Amino acid sequence: MATVVIPFRSSDPKRRLDGLDAAARADLAHAMLADVLAAARPLGPVFVVAAEAPGLPGVEWVDDPHRGQGIAVRAALDAAVAAGSTPPFLVVNADLPCVATRDLSALAHAVRVDGLAIAAAQDGTTNALALSTADLFRPLYGEGSADRFAALAPSRRLDAPNLMDDVDTPGDLRRLAERLGTNTKRVLASLHLESAA
């Protein structure tokens, strides 16, 4: 068992997805979130921190403080601890539509005692964390954040493609097409993104 925290930008998400209007980007962002949730729910309680309740079953909603991703994650971790949720605490970005339960389980099992595990993106930012205790978290997101998180405590890097591959651009969606989750595939097909990109 694990506790999963997912920060979700529900207002004007994924602005780098050229060729899509705001409504289409929102549909795609919600589909990616749904795929991450499908992978996370079997592990234990899931807390989504967002500006508005996602209206999805089996999810605890935490109001986004609107002070950046790190503060949003801190709010969700505090809510999880207050609810009596148990470690490890997984912090998983909402734009990982290839992720499967086995990937999150591997991340949870990679946590060092009194430490953490990290799944970094190709650019050195942080896509997912697993923390042995919620107190370890610090708001360190941004360029080079994976190294900063690794310096907090004994850490282990997890090289899992489904956790390393996030979606920022239409090219990412094309590159990952064979591995995308069912919700993202369905919305992507309805948007005909291949002709817009």
N, C-alpha and C positions, 0 to 999 in steps of 0.2 A: 504494500500500500504506500501511497504518496499523496501529497497535496499539490495541486497544480494551480498556478497563478498565471493568467493570460492578460497582458495589457492590450487593449484594443482601441485604436483611434477610430471612432465612429463618425466623426465630423470631418468631411472633406478628405477621405483617406486616399492613399496611393496616388499622389499627384504626379508621379513620374510615369504613370501608365498612359503614354501619349496615344492619342487617337480615340480616347474614351471620354465621354462627358462625366460630370460629377455623379449622376445617378448610376451610370454603368460601373464606375469605379467603386461606388458604395456596394453595388450588388456583388461585385467580384471580391471585395474585402470581406463581406459577410459570408460568402461561400468559403473563402479560405479559413475564416474563423470556425465555421461549421466543421471543416475537415480536421482542424486542430482539436476541436472539442471531441469529435468522434474518437480520436486517438487518446485523448486525456481521460475521458470519463471512466474507463475500466480501471484506472489506477487508484481512484479515490475522489475526494471532494475537489471541485473545480471552482475557482473564483475568477470572474472576469471583471476587470476594472475598465470602465467605459463611461462616457458622458451620459449615456442613456442605457436603460436595461435592455439587454439583447433579446429578451423574450424567448429564451430557449430553455427547454426542460433540463433539470438536473444541474443547474448552474446557479451559483451564488453571485449576485451582482454587487459590485463595490463602486460607489460614485467616484469618478475621476476628479482629483483635486485641481486639474488644469494647471499643473506646474511642471510638466515634463514627464518623460517615461519613468525616470528613477523614482520620483515622488509618487507616481501612480502605483508602481510596483510595491513601494513601501506601504502604501495605504492598504493594498490587497493582502500583503503578508500580515499586517497588523490585524486585519479582519479575520484572516484564517486562524491566527493564533488565538484571538478572542473567542472564536467559535469552537476551540478545542481541537483543531486539526493537527495532525501529527507529521513529523518529518519523515523522509526528506521533503523539502519544499522545492518544487520545480517551477521555474519561471520561464515561460515559453512564449516567444513572439507569435503574433496571430497571422503572420504572413509566411507560414511554413506548410503549404498545402500538400506536401509529399509525406509529411510525418505520419508514422504509424505507431500503434501502441507499443510495439516491440522496441522502437527507437527511444521512446520516453522511459520505458522500463530499463533499458540499457543505461540511459543517463542517470536514472535513480540509483542503479546498482554501482555506478562508477564513482559515487560520492566518497571522498576520503573521510575518515573519522575526524570529526571537528574541522571539516574542510568543505570543499566544494568540487563540482565537476562542471566543465564548460564545453559548450558546443559553439565554436566561433564561425562566423561567416568568412567567405574568402577574403574579404577586405579588412579583417581583423576586428570587426565589430562583434557584438555578442548576440547570438540568436536564441540561446537557451542556457540556463543555469540549473544546477541542482545544489541545494544548500543543506548541510547537516543540521543547521539551526537558522531560523529566520533572522536572528540577531547578526549574522554574518553579512547580510546584504548592505551595500552602500550604493548610492545613486551615481554610478560611474559610466553610464552609457555614452556612446559617441565614438569618434575615431580612436582606434587602439584600445577599446574598452576591454577586450578579452584579456590582454596582458595585465591591465589594472585589476580586473577581477581575480586573476590568477595569483596576484601578489597579496591578496587579502588573507590567505590561509593556505594550508596544504591543499593542492589542487591537482586535478587530472583533466587532461583534454580528451574529448571524445570525438573521434573522426567518423562521424556518421553522416553520410551524404544527405539523408532526408532531413537532418537537423541543420546542416551547413548551407543548404540551398534555399535561400529566401527569394521572395518575388518583389522586385522593385520596378521592372520594366517589361514591356511586351516581349523583348528578347528572352527574358528569364522564363516567361510562360511557354514560349516555343521550345526552349532548351529542355524544359522539364516536362513536356507534354505527356510522355509515356508514364510518368510517375505521379502525376497530379491526383489528388483525392477526387472522389466521385462528385462532391458538391461543386468543386472548382471546375471540373471538366464540364459539368452540365451548364453552369453559367457561362463559361467560356464559349461553348458551342452556341449558346443563344445570342451571344454578343458578336459572333463572327469576327473575333479579334484578329484572326490571321489576315483578313483583308484590310483592317484598319491600321495595322502596324506597319 
